Amino acid sequence: MKPVLWIASSKKDLTTMPEKVMTDLGYALYEAQRGEFSGNAIRGKKI
């Protein structure tokens, strides 16, 4: 499983969000760590 790279205050900012947001985002991060694509995610433009 790949590690999450938290930048600046992103992890602290996540903990200040409503419980539902933390849960959904946390699960999406877990899926990304496993190499899966979350149904809630939007693919970014490749540079």
C-alpha positions in Angstrom: 0.0 0.0 0.0 1.3 3.4 -0.9 1.7 6.0 1.9 -0.3 9.3 1.9 1.9 12.3 1.4 0.3 15.1 3.5 1.3 18.6 2.3 1.4 21.6 4.7 -1.7 21.6 6.9 -3.8 19.2 4.7 -4.1 16.5 7.4 -5.0 19.0 10.1 -7.5 20.7 7.8 -9.2 17.3 7.1 -9.7 16.7 10.8 -11.7 20.0 11.1 -14.3 18.9 8.5 -17.6 17.3 9.2 -17.6 13.6 10.1 -19.2 12.6 6.8 -16.5 14.4 4.8 -13.7 12.9 6.8 -15.2 9.4 6.4 -15.7 9.8 2.6 -12.4 11.3 2.0 -10.6 8.9 4.2 -12.1 5.9 2.3 -11.2 7.6 -1.0 -7.6 8.0 0.2 -7.6 4.3 1.2 -8.8 3.2 -2.2 -6.1 5.4 -3.9 -3.4 3.9 -1.6 -4.5 0.5 -2.9 -4.2 1.6 -6.5 -8.0 1.7 -7.0 -10.1 4.5 -8.4 -12.8 5.9 -6.0 -16.2 6.5 -7.5 -16.2 9.9 -5.8 -13.0 11.0 -7.4 -12.5 13.1 -10.5 -9.5 12.3 -12.7 -7.1 15.2 -13.0 -5.4 16.3 -16.2 -2.1 14.7 -16.9 0.8 17.1 -17.1 
